[in-house]
Amino acid sequence: MFEIVQLPYWVAFLLVVLAAIALLDRMLMPSARWYMRRRFNKAIEKLNDRLQLRIQPFKLTQRKVMIDRLLHDPKVMDAVRAYADEENVPLAVASAKAATYAQEIVPSFSIFAYFGFAIRLSRWISQALFRVRVGFMDDDSLRRVDPEATVVFIMNHRSNMDYVLVTYLASERSALSYATGEWARVWPLQQIIKSMGGYFIRRQSRNQMYRRVLARYVQMATEGGVSQAIFPEGGLSLDGSPQPAKLGLLCYILDGFTLESARDVVFVPVGLNYDRVLEDRVLTRVDPEGKRTFKFQGDVFFGFVMKQTWLRLTKRFYRFGYACVSFGRPISLKDFMREKHGAEISTVIEDLGKRLMEKVTEVIPVLPVPLVATAFCDAKAPLSRLEIKARCHDLLRDFATSGAYVHMPREDEDYAIESGLRMLSLRRLVAEDADGKFAMNPDELALVKYYANSIAHLRRNAEVGCAI
């Protein structure tokens, strides 16, 4: 009993390490976790004091807990059983598939990733590429939004830069959760988007179980007060003009919502426009069957990056003109449903989609490049610089009468027109001849019309159509 027991040095060392780990786990780690949680909660409180729309507890729920809540939701469990019966597979297999969907959809929001990394990066990218401006904004209406309401920003979709631009411009108001397409499910973009609170949508999926899992997540996030950003068009505009709303996500939000619901949903229309859309040539490309092609071409992408880098190094880089975002007057879902009292839910959803897109298109800003592109599309012959300015001045009066927001750089119409003409000339969309007249490049008609289409709906009478 009292004999000396000898152990090898490595075993004694291992025992000391294990004892140290146990000491840390039982005594020091709880204190450290308490201290870090306390610091984290204080940081959240300070951040919420600065933000107009507070970060709700739902958004800070641990991802594993959120996935478990989603999978054990009665409606999701019913969908799992229905899938197992329809596909004739064991319930465990159907449950595993539902768990895969939940892990794909549920984000892992990190407040430090969002406010410490994403905001700074989005600000740097936006300002490096564009002259960023905020257009129309009804501050009084936005300040009157109920702080406990779920705010949903409804936006037109012009470019994948939309995510970056709105994240930057909305950073003083809230942390947004985006519904993102499958294009972004690549490493490391997928991890970054999830850490920022974004979730992915399989837009073409017809799997009812997947749609039920997605619907319940959207409904739970809405009920939890999470500020969201939605592109109701469902994808990038291919011809530059705003598209009708697709009603999928709106259906999920309205499903189960009543006037007695504790939390209102407030939609904020957001209109975006650019002097240059980075993907414009890809979007306007048409294959022989009339379909747009979106194949990623690595050589083109890296060639573009290298060219812009070289232009910066040689100090010949011009930013891609103006990028402007306007915020319309908020629309309360409860007020809208009172207005539509007694109507069928399908009619309510359809009317809501139309109303929201109308309000979004009303606040899309008029920028220099779309303005000058419109002047060229209306022309039937080459234009002198004086004729271009005359046409643009007439268009500006037309837009002012229709109530459209026009971003006027330096409050100078001539400068705005010269800015748009310079951008089109630098990209060789228009060219100046020996007589000093400008004409559209015949090979770039679709691209010029693409920019003109972005503001065509704001004109009172004329329709945009390239005459050449």
N, C-alpha and C positions, 0 to 999 in steps of 0.2 A: 504493500500500500504506500509506503514511504520511499520506494525505490525511485531513483532518478530516471526520468524518461528523456532520452536524447532524440532530438529532431534535426533533420537536415536544415541548413541555413535557409534554403529556398522555401521550405514548408513554414518555418517561423516567419519569414518575410511575408508570405502569403496570408498567414493568420493576422499579422499586424495590419496589412492592407484591408482585409475584410472587416476587422474590428473598427478601423478608421471610417470605412464606408458606412458601417452600421451606426456609428456615432454621428456622422453627418446626417444620415437619413432620419434618425430618431430625434436628434436634438437641434442641430444647426439648420437643416433644410426647412423645417416648418417655420422657423423664425425668418429665414431668408425669403421664403415664399410670401409670408405675411407682409414683410417689408416691401417687397416688389409689388405685391397686389395693392398695398396702400399707396405707393408712388403712382402706380398705373391709374387707380381710381381718381387721384388728385389731378393727374394729367387730363383724364376724360372730363372732369368737372371744369377745368380751366378752358379746355377746347370747346365744350358746350356753351360756356359763357360768351365765347367769341363768335360761334356759328349762329346763324339765324335759325336753322333747322337742326335741332339737337340730334346727336347720334343715339338711337334707341337701343335699349338692352338686347333686343333680338339680334341686332347686327353684331354684337359682341359675344354672342353665345358660342361656346366651343363647337367646332365643326362636327366632331364625333357625336356630341349631344344632339345637334341639329339633325344629323343623318338618322339617328335612332328615333327621334320624334317623327321624322318624315316617314320612315318605314313602318312605324307602329300606328300611323294615322289610319282610322277606320276605312276611309275611302281608298287609300292606297292598298290596304290589306284586301279589300273587296276586289280591286283591280288585279292583284296578284292571284287570287283564287280563280277569277274569271280567265286570266291568261293560262293558268295551269290546266283548266278544263278545256279551253279552246285548242291548245297546242298538245294536249295529252302528255304533259310532262309532270314529274313529281313536284309537289309544292315547294320543296327545298330548292329545286332548280329555278323555279319562277321567282322565289324570294331572292336568290343570289343575283338574278338578272336585275331585279328591282333595286337591289343594293348597289349594283354597278351604275345604274342610272342616277341614283341619289348621290353617289360619290362624284359623279361627273357634273352634276348640277350644283350641288351645295358649295358655296365659296368658303374660303378660309380667310375672312377679312382680318387684316392686320392694320391697326391704327397707325403704327410706326411706318409700315410700308407705304400706306396711303399718304399720310401727311408729311412723313419724313423723306420719302423718295419719289413717289408718283407725282405729287404736286410740283416739286422742284423740276423734275424731268419734263413734265408736260409744259411748264412755263418756259423752260429753256428751248425745247423743240419748237413750240409755237412762235416764240419771239425770234428764233433763229431763221425760221422759214418765211414768216409773214409779218406784216404790220397789223397787229391784232387790235381790234376795236370792238367796243360794246355799243350796239345801236340803240334801238328803242327799248326802254325799260320803265315800266310803271312801278316805281319804288313804293308808292303808297299802297297799291294793291298787294304787292308782295309782302310788305310788312304786316298787312292785316290778315295774312293767312294764319289759321289756327296752328300754334306750335305743336299741338298734339295730332294734327292731321297727317295722313300719309301723302307726301308730295311726289307726284309723278311728272317728270319733265318729258314732254312729247315733242320730238324733233324730226325735221326732215333730214334725209340721209344723203349727203353729197359726197363724202369722202371718209376713208378710215381715219383721217385726221380729226373727224368729229369727236371721237372719244377723247383724244388728247386735248383738243381746244376747249370743250365744255368742262372737262375735269379741271382745267386750269381756271377758267372763268367762274366756275361755280364753287371754287375752293373756299370762298369767304362765306358761303351760305350753307353748304352741307357736304357730306361724303356720299357720292352717288354710287348706286349699284346698277351696272349695265347688263342688259340682255345681249349677249354676243353670239354671233354665228359660229359655225364649225370651223371656219377659215382660221380662227385664232387658236385652235387646239394643237399647237406645236410647241415644243420645248425651245426656249424657256418662257415664251409668251404666255402659255397656258397658266403657269405657276404665278406669274406676275399679275395677270388679270384676276385670278382667284384671290390673291392676297389683297387686291384692291376692292373686293366685294362683288366682282362680276360673276355671272353665271352663263353657261353655254346652252344654246338651243339647237337641236337638230331640226332645222326648219322643214326638211322634206320627210321627216319620219311620220308614218301612219300607224305606228304601234300604239295601241290604246293604253297599254300599261305605262309606257314612257310618257305619254301625254298626261296621264293622271298624276304621275309623280311630279312632273313639271308644273302642272296646274296647282297642285297642293302646295308646292314650295312657293310659287308666286302669291298664292292666297295667304299663306302663313306670313310671308314677308310683308305683304300689304297690311294684314291685320296687326303686325308688329310695329308698323310705323316706319318701315325702311324707305328712305328716299330713293327713288328709282329713275332711270332714264331709259326711254323706250323709243325706238324708231318704228313707227307704225307702218311705214312703207315696206318693211320686211327686208330690204336690201338697198344697195346703192342705186340711185337714179341712173338709168342707162342713157337717157337722152337729155338730161339736165333739168327736165321739168318735174315738179312734184307729182307723186303717184298716189292713187287711192289707198286708203288705209286697209291693211290686213288686220283682221279682227281677233286673231288668236289670243294674244296676251290680254286684250281688253275683255274678252270673254272670261278669261281666268279671273281677272280682277273683279268683274261684276258678279261672278258666280257666288251666290250666297250673300251678296251685299244687299242690305235693306236700309230704309230710312231710320230704322231703330238701331243700326250698327253703332257701336260706341265711338268708332273713329271714322271721320270723314276722309274721303280721297279727293285731293285737289290736283287738277291737271294744270301744268304751266306750259303753254305753247312756246316753243323755241324755234326761231328761224335762223338758219346758217347759210352763208354764201361766201364764195372765194373768188378772187381774181385768177387763181389757178388751182385746179384740182389735180393733185399729184397723179391720180390714176386715169385722167381724162382720156388718154389714147387707148388704154385697155378697155374702158367702158364703152367707147364709141366704135370699137372694132367689131365688124360683122363678118361671120363666116359665110360660105356659099349658100347655106340653108337659112340664112337670116338670123342666126343666133349669135349672141355675144360670146366671145371666148375669153376665159380668165386664167389661162395656164401661166404659172409662174415661170419666168425666164430669168435664170440667175445671171446670165451674162448681161442682159439689159439692166437689171436692177443694180448690179455692182458697177456697171459702166456709168450709170446715172450718178451713183454715189461718188465715184472717182472723179467724174467731170465736175460735180459741184465742189468737191474738196479742192481740186486744182484751181477752180475759179476763186475760191476763198483765199488760197495761198497766194495767188497772183493779184488779189484785191480787185477782181473784176466781177465778183459775185453780186447779183441783185436779188434781194428778197422777192418772193413770188407775189408781190402786190399786197393787197389787203385781204384780211379774213375778218368777217364781222358776224356777230351773234346778237340777235334781238330777242327779248323776253316779252311775251304777250301777257294779257290780263288773265289771272287764274280762273279756272272753271271748277266749281264745286260739284262733285258727283251727286251729293244729296239734293242740291238745288236743281240739277239737271233731271234727276228722277222725279222730283215733285212736278216739274214741268211736263214730264212724259207719263204722269200718273195714269194708270189703267191700260197702257200700251203693252203689247207683247214684248217679252224680254228680248227676242231676236230683233224686233224693230228698234228697241231702245239701244241695243248694242250697235246696230247699223247706223242709227242717227247720231250716236255719240262719236263713232269713227269719222263720219262726215263732218260733224261740228269741229272736232279737234283738228282735222287736217285743214279745214277752212281757216281756223284761227292761226295755225302754223304758217300757212302760205301768206296770210295777210302781213306777217311780220318779217318775211324774208327780205333782207336788205338789198338795195340796189347799189352795186359797186362799179368802179370805173370800167373794168374789162367787159362785164355783161352789158353795160350801157353802150359802149362803143361797138361791141359785137352786134347789138340790136340795130344800130344805125347802118352797119354794113349789110345786115340781112334784109333790111327794107330797101336798099338801093338796087337799082337796075344797071348801074354803070359805075366806073371808078369815080372816086370822090376826092376833091381837093381838101386840103386841111380846113379851109374855111367852110366848105360844105359839110364836112364831118361835124364841126362845131355847131353849125346851124341846126343840123338834124338832132344832135344831142341836146341842145337847148330846148327844142320842141318836145323831145321825149321827157326831159326833166319837168317841164310844165305839166305834161300829161300825168307823170307819176305824182306830182304834188297835188293835182286835182283828185286823183284816186286815193290819196291818203297814204301812199307807200313811203317807207322810210328810205331816204337816199343818204348814203354816207358821202359827204362832200369834204375831201381832204383839203385842209387849210382854208376851208370855207370859200374855195375858189373854183368856180365851174370850169374855167379854162384849164387850170392845173389838173383837175380830175380827168378831163377829156384827154389831155396830153399824156397823163399817166396810163390810161387804158390803151391809147394808141401805141405808146412805147412798148407795153407788155405784149401786145399782139404782134408788133413788128419784130421784137427780139425773138419771138418763137416762130417767126416766119409764117404766121397765119394770115397776115396781110403784107403786101410789099408795095413800095413806092416806085413808080416808073420815072422815066426821064422827064416827063412833063410835071412832076411833082404831085401826081395823083396816086391815091392808094386804092388797091383792089385786093379782094380776097384771093388767097392761094387756092386754085381749083382743087388741089388734093386735100385741102383742109376744110372744106365746106361743112362737113359734119361736126367738126370741132368748134368752129365759129358758132354754128347754130346751137350746139350744146350749151354754150355760155349764154346766148341770147334767150334760150328756153327757160333759164333759171328765173327770169323776171317777166316772162311774157304774160303770165296770168295777172300781173299787176297793172297792165295797161287797160285803159278804158274801152277802146273800140277796136284797134288794129290787132291783127293776128300776125305773129312772127312767122315769116317764111322766106327762106333765101330765094331771091329772084334770079340768082346767077347759077 
